[in-house]
Amino acid sequence: MDADAVRKTREHYNSHANVYSDRDQALNARRQGAALPLKDFHNDIKRRMILRFAGEAESLLDFACGRGGDIHKWARAKIRYVKGVDLSPGEIEEATRRFAEHVKQRNPRHQGPLLEAEFVDSDQLGLSLWKEPRQYDAVTCMFAIHYFFVTERALDNFLHNVAINLKDGGYFFGTFPSGKRVQDTIFKAKSWPQYKAPMLQLQALWKGQAAPFGCAYTCAIGDTVTQGKGSTEGSYEYLVFNSTLIGVAAKHGLEPIVDWGDPELDDCFDEVDAQKPIKHFHPRFPTESDPSLSQASALFAAFVFRKSGSQGGQKETAGAEASDRKRKRDDSQRAGTAQAPASHSNSTAQRDSVDWGKTEGSSALKEAAKAVSAYKRPKPREARTGAQEKG
């Protein structure tokens, strides 16, 4: 993430931190909120993914951990140690408080290992090298990887940090809003560049043809942390294109997993995605919920990558410091040419698109560019009632 993106994102999430004095108060507010079906569904997806790909793991590294909303999921998955990193000091403060509450409320007769966790704030995940003193069994990034699509360099830095902190054979998994579905929703609106509904508001901020990186928009889902508050108009995000994510991840030895081996987890996603590496949410909310809540949920998708064998891992780790030095040299060179005539200047997104096109991932970029206008929304399965969903 660049400095401006960091500032906007931190400002937004700080405004949502420490709103409630304790967990009970937060849970009561949650139960009364209009977005309860969405929150339950999204939490269920995260819970199932954590159980499937990190259950009973010795360690997990959660990038963009937020307010620690997954603490109880980690504990139930019997993970021994979790480290959470987030750019919002306010959210890290709340996550630390929530974990302290969790420790106090633990059953003293609990059998087996107890969860240990710590939380730190940092804005460097997409800017520079972040290397932990240990490697982790799993790395997660829930509802946040889209912030690193501000530039190719930011995403490359972030996935580099994922790979060097992940054990060989370990899983990197998470969720994000699909750029294709965000784009499709706004394009179909009669009030371009805005889309407004009772529970979902989108505002396109990019100009012209969408590019693999740097296509900003704001997203506000009612009764969630993305909702605008104070001086923010919603979460400041960037379009994510599946083939771009897969292509950049491949550079770092992260291979997509297609078969997730859990029928109940598979049932949370569109049927047509069963044999695809990116799987789109398929909400089935009660009929009394506003239709735009289902529409908001269906914007999201999930991914799972596995780090390839030791050879790729050794190369990634051995080249970490050299890559960081090269990034700094490139930044210095760009700073030296910052005064170039306006007629010859390009936007950050354009520069990074060109740079990315010259790298080994150029085929992924070309595929992503083709996909911008090729998206077709899958046919939904028959909607179910809330009672059927619980059954």
matplotlib code that plots the C-alpha trace (Angstrom):
import matplotlib.pyplot as plt

x = [0.0, 1.2, 1.2, -2.1, -3.9, -2.5, -3.7, -7.2, -7.5, -6.2, -8.5, -11.5, -10.8, -9.7, -13.1, -14.7, -12.4, -13.2, -16.9, -18.0, -16.7, -16.7, -17.6, -21.1, -22.0, -20.6, -22.5, -25.8, -25.4, -24.5, -27.7, -29.8, -28.2, -29.7, -26.6, -26.8, -27.4, -24.4, -22.2, -23.3, -22.7, -19.3, -18.2, -19.3, -17.1, -14.1, -14.7, -14.9, -11.8, -9.8, -10.9, -10.1, -6.8, -5.4, -7.1, -4.8, -1.9, 1.0, 1.0, -0.9, 0.0, -3.1, -2.3, -4.9, -6.3, -8.6, -10.3, -9.6, -12.9, -11.5, -10.1, -12.8, -12.5, -8.8, -9.4, -12.1, -9.7, -7.2, -4.5, -1.7, -0.3, -1.5, 0.1, -2.1, -0.8, -2.9, -2.2, -4.9, -3.5, -7.1, -8.1, -4.9, -5.8, -9.3, -7.9, -5.6, -8.4, -10.7, -8.0, -7.5, -11.3, -11.1, -8.3, -10.4, -13.5, -11.7, -12.9, -10.4, -11.2, -10.2, -8.3, -5.5, -3.4, -4.6, -4.5, -1.7, -1.9, -0.3, -1.2, 1.0, 0.3, 2.3, 1.7, 4.6, 3.1, 2.8, 5.7, 8.8, 10.1, 8.3, 10.1, 9.1, 11.6, 9.7, 7.7, 4.0, 1.8, -0.8, -1.1, -4.5, -5.8, -9.5, -11.4, -8.3, -6.0, -7.9, -6.1, -2.8, -4.1, -3.3, -0.1, 1.6, 4.5, 2.3, 0.8, 4.2, 5.6, 2.7, 2.7, 6.5, 5.9, 3.3, 5.6, 8.8, 6.7, 4.9, 6.3, 6.7, 3.4, 1.5, -1.7, -2.3, -6.1, -8.5, -11.5, -11.9, -14.5, -14.4, -13.4, -15.5, -18.6, -18.0, -17.4, -20.5, -22.7, -21.6, -21.8, -25.4, -26.4, -28.3, -26.5, -22.8, -20.3, -22.5, -24.6, -26.9, -29.2, -30.5, -27.6, -24.9, -23.3, -20.5, -18.7, -16.2, -13.2, -11.2, -11.3, -11.6, -10.8, -10.3, -6.6, -5.1, -4.0, -4.9, -8.7, -10.1, -13.7, -15.5, -17.7, -20.2, -22.2, -24.7, -24.2, -20.6, -17.0, -17.1, -19.9, -18.9, -18.3, -17.0, -15.1, -15.0, -17.5, -16.9, -14.0, -11.4, -10.7, -9.2, -10.6, -9.2, -9.0, -8.6, -6.0, -3.8, -3.9, -3.1, -0.3, 1.5, 1.1, 2.7, 5.9, 6.2, 5.6, 2.0, -0.1, -3.9, -5.9, -9.1, -10.5, -11.0, -12.2, -15.1, -18.7, -20.2, -17.6, -18.2, -21.9, -21.1, -20.0, -21.5, -21.8, -20.1, -16.9, -16.5, -13.5, -12.1, -9.4, -11.5, -14.9, -17.7, -20.0, -23.5, -25.7, -29.1, -30.5, -34.0, -36.7, -37.3, -33.7, -33.3, -32.2, -29.3, -27.8, -27.5, -26.2, -23.5, -22.5, -22.4, -19.6, -17.1, -14.9, -12.4, -9.0, -6.6, -3.0, -0.4, 3.3, 5.3, 8.3, 11.6, 13.4, 10.9, 10.9, 14.7, 14.8, 12.1, 13.9, 17.4, 16.3, 14.3, 17.0, 18.2, 14.6, 14.1, 17.2, 16.1, 12.7, 14.4, 16.7, 13.7, 11.9, 14.9, 15.2, 11.5, 11.9, 14.7, 12.5, 9.5, 9.9, 9.4, 7.2, 3.5, 3.0, 5.3, 4.1, 1.9, -0.4, 1.0, -1.4, -0.2, 3.4, 2.9, 0.8, 3.7, 6.3, 4.2, 3.8, 7.6, 7.9, 7.5, 3.8, 3.0, 0.7, -1.4, -1.7, -2.9, -5.5, -6.6, -7.0, -9.1, -11.3, -12.3, -15.0, -15.6, -17.2, -20.6, -22.5, -23.2, -26.7, -27.8, -29.0, -32.5, -32.7, -33.5, -35.1, -33.2, -34.7, -33.4, -30.0, -29.7, -30.8]
y = [0.0, 3.5, 6.2, 7.8, 4.4, 3.6, 6.9, 6.4, 2.8, 3.5, 6.5, 4.5, 1.5, 3.6, 5.2, 1.8, 0.6, 0.6, 1.4, -1.1, -1.5, -5.3, -8.3, -8.7, -5.2, -5.8, -9.1, -7.5, -4.7, -7.3, -9.3, -6.3, -5.1, -5.3, -7.1, -10.0, -12.7, -11.4, -11.4, -14.9, -16.3, -14.6, -15.8, -19.3, -19.3, -18.1, -20.6, -23.5, -22.3, -22.0, -25.5, -27.0, -25.4, -24.5, -26.9, -27.9, -26.0, -25.0, -21.4, -19.0, -15.5, -13.3, -10.3, -7.5, -9.1, -6.1, -6.1, -9.8, -11.0, -14.5, -15.1, -17.6, -19.4, -19.9, -21.3, -23.7, -24.8, -25.7, -23.5, -23.0, -19.6, -16.7, -13.4, -10.7, -7.7, -4.7, -1.1, 0.3, 1.0, 1.4, -2.0, -3.7, -2.1, -3.6, -7.0, -7.1, -6.3, -8.9, -11.6, -10.6, -11.0, -14.4, -15.6, -14.6, -16.4, -19.6, -22.8, -23.7, -27.4, -27.0, -30.0, -29.6, -26.6, -23.1, -20.5, -17.9, -14.7, -11.3, -8.4, -5.6, -2.6, -1.9, -0.2, -1.9, -5.2, -3.8, -1.4, -3.3, -6.6, -8.1, -11.2, -13.0, -14.9, -18.1, -19.5, -20.4, -23.3, -21.0, -17.4, -15.7, -12.4, -12.1, -9.4, -7.3, -8.4, -6.0, -3.1, -4.3, -4.0, -0.3, -1.0, -4.1, -3.3, -3.3, -6.7, -8.2, -6.9, -8.3, -11.8, -11.9, -11.3, -14.1, -16.6, -16.0, -16.4, -19.5, -23.1, -25.2, -27.0, -24.5, -22.8, -19.1, -18.4, -15.6, -13.7, -10.5, -8.6, -9.8, -7.0, -8.4, -8.4, -5.0, -3.7, -5.5, -4.1, -0.5, -0.9, -2.0, 0.9, 3.7, 6.3, 5.5, 5.8, 5.1, 2.2, 2.8, 0.3, 0.1, -2.1, -1.5, 1.5, 1.5, 4.4, 3.9, 6.2, 4.9, 6.5, 4.8, 1.1, -0.9, -2.0, -4.9, -2.4, 0.9, 0.9, 2.5, 2.5, 3.0, 0.3, 0.8, -2.2, -1.2, -2.2, -3.4, -2.0, -0.9, 1.6, 5.2, 6.9, 10.4, 11.8, 8.5, 7.6, 3.9, 1.5, 2.7, -0.4, -1.6, -4.0, -7.5, -9.6, -13.4, -14.1, -11.3, -12.6, -16.1, -14.9, -12.8, -15.5, -18.0, -15.8, -16.5, -20.2, -20.0, -22.5, -22.3, -25.2, -26.1, -29.0, -27.9, -31.3, -30.2, -30.5, -28.2, -25.5, -26.0, -25.4, -21.8, -21.0, -20.9, -24.3, -23.3, -22.6, -26.2, -26.8, -23.2, -21.8, -18.7, -19.4, -16.8, -16.6, -17.9, -16.3, -17.7, -15.2, -15.2, -13.7, -10.8, -9.5, -6.7, -8.1, -5.8, -7.6, -10.8, -8.7, -7.3, -10.8, -12.2, -9.6, -11.7, -14.6, -16.9, -18.4, -21.0, -21.2, -23.8, -22.9, -25.2, -27.3, -26.4, -25.2, -22.4, -21.6, -21.4, -19.1, -16.9, -16.6, -16.2, -13.4, -11.5, -9.0, -8.5, -7.9, -5.4, -3.5, -3.5, -2.1, 0.7, 1.5, 1.6, 3.9, 6.1, 6.3, 7.2, 9.9, 11.3, 11.6, 13.0, 16.4, 15.0, 17.1, 16.5, 15.5, 12.5, 11.4, 8.4, 7.5, 5.0, 2.4, 2.9, 2.7, -0.5, -2.1, -1.5, -2.8, -5.8, -6.5, -6.9, -9.4, -13.2, -12.7, -10.9, -13.7, -13.4, -9.6, -10.3, -12.7, -10.3, -7.6, -9.9, -10.8, -7.2, -7.4, -11.1, -11.6, -13.5, -13.8, -17.4, -18.5, -18.6, -21.8, -21.8, -19.5, -21.1, -19.7, -19.0, -22.1, -24.3, -22.7, -23.6, -27.1]
z = [0.0, -0.7, 2.0, 0.9, 0.8, 4.3, 5.7, 4.3, 5.4, 8.9, 9.3, 8.3, 10.6, 13.5, 13.4, 14.0, 16.8, 20.5, 20.0, 22.7, 26.2, 26.2, 24.1, 25.6, 24.6, 21.1, 20.7, 21.8, 19.2, 16.6, 17.2, 16.8, 13.6, 10.1, 8.7, 11.2, 8.4, 6.4, 9.5, 10.5, 7.0, 6.6, 10.0, 9.2, 6.1, 8.0, 10.8, 8.3, 6.4, 9.6, 10.7, 7.3, 6.6, 10.1, 12.5, 15.4, 13.8, 16.0, 14.6, 12.4, 11.2, 10.5, 8.3, 8.6, 11.8, 12.6, 16.0, 16.7, 15.5, 14.9, 18.4, 19.3, 15.9, 16.5, 19.9, 18.7, 15.9, 18.7, 17.2, 19.7, 18.8, 16.6, 15.8, 14.4, 12.4, 11.3, 10.3, 12.7, 16.2, 17.4, 16.1, 17.6, 20.9, 20.7, 19.6, 22.6, 24.9, 23.4, 23.8, 27.4, 27.9, 26.2, 28.5, 31.6, 30.3, 29.5, 31.2, 33.9, 33.2, 29.5, 28.2, 25.7, 24.7, 25.2, 22.6, 22.9, 20.8, 20.4, 18.2, 16.7, 14.5, 11.3, 8.0, 6.3, 4.9, 1.4, 1.6, 2.8, 4.1, 7.0, 8.3, 11.5, 13.6, 12.8, 9.9, 10.4, 9.5, 8.0, 7.0, 6.6, 5.2, 5.7, 3.8, 3.3, 0.4, -1.9, -0.1, -1.6, -5.1, -5.0, -7.1, -8.4, -6.1, -3.0, -3.9, -4.8, -1.5, 0.5, -1.2, -0.7, 3.0, 3.0, 1.4, 3.5, 6.7, 5.6, 6.0, 3.0, 2.4, 4.6, 3.5, 2.8, 2.7, 2.9, 1.4, -0.6, -2.8, -6.4, -8.7, -11.4, -9.3, -7.9, -11.5, -12.8, -10.0, -10.7, -14.4, -14.3, -12.1, -13.9, -11.8, -12.8, -11.1, -8.0, -6.9, -4.0, -2.2, 1.4, 2.6, -0.1, -1.6, -4.1, -5.7, -8.6, -8.4, -11.3, -14.7, -18.1, -18.6, -15.5, -14.9, -12.9, -10.2, -8.8, -9.6, -6.4, -5.2, -1.9, -0.4, 2.4, 3.6, 6.2, 9.8, 9.2, 9.6, 5.9, 6.6, 6.4, 9.7, 10.6, 7.7, 5.8, 3.1, 3.4, 3.0, 0.4, -1.7, -5.0, -7.6, -7.4, -10.5, -10.0, -12.6, -11.4, -7.8, -9.0, -11.3, -8.7, -6.0, -8.4, -8.5, -4.8, -4.9, -3.8, -5.7, -5.8, -4.3, -6.3, -4.2, -0.6, 0.5, 2.6, 1.2, 3.8, 3.1, -0.7, -0.1, 0.9, -2.6, -6.1, -7.6, -10.8, -8.8, -7.5, -9.8, -9.7, -7.5, -6.6, -5.1, -4.8, -1.8, -2.3, 0.5, 1.4, 3.7, 5.2, 3.0, 5.4, 4.8, 2.4, -1.0, -1.2, 1.8, -0.2, -3.1, -0.8, 0.4, -3.1, -4.0, -2.0, -2.9, -1.1, -2.0, -0.7, -1.8, -0.7, -0.5, -2.8, -1.8, -0.1, -3.3, -3.9, -0.2, 0.0, -3.0, -1.5, 1.8, 0.4, -1.9, 0.7, 1.7, -2.0, -3.1, -0.4, -1.4, -5.1, -4.1, -2.2, -5.2, -7.5, -5.2, -5.0, -8.8, -9.2, -6.6, -8.6, -11.7, -9.9, -11.6, -15.2, -17.5, -16.9, -20.6, -20.1, -16.6, -16.0, -13.1, -10.5, -11.8, -15.4, -14.4, -12.4, -15.1, -17.5, -15.0, -14.3, -18.0, -18.3, -15.5, -15.5, -14.6, -17.9, -19.0, -15.9, -16.5, -20.1, -18.8, -16.2, -18.8, -21.0, -18.0, -17.4, -20.0, -20.0, -16.7, -16.6, -13.4, -12.5, -12.2, -8.6, -6.9, -5.5, -2.5, 0.9, 4.0, 7.2, 8.8, 5.9, 6.2, 9.9, 9.1]

ax = plt.figure().add_subplot(projection="3d")
ax.plot(x, y, z, "-o")
ax.set_aspect("equal")
plt.show()
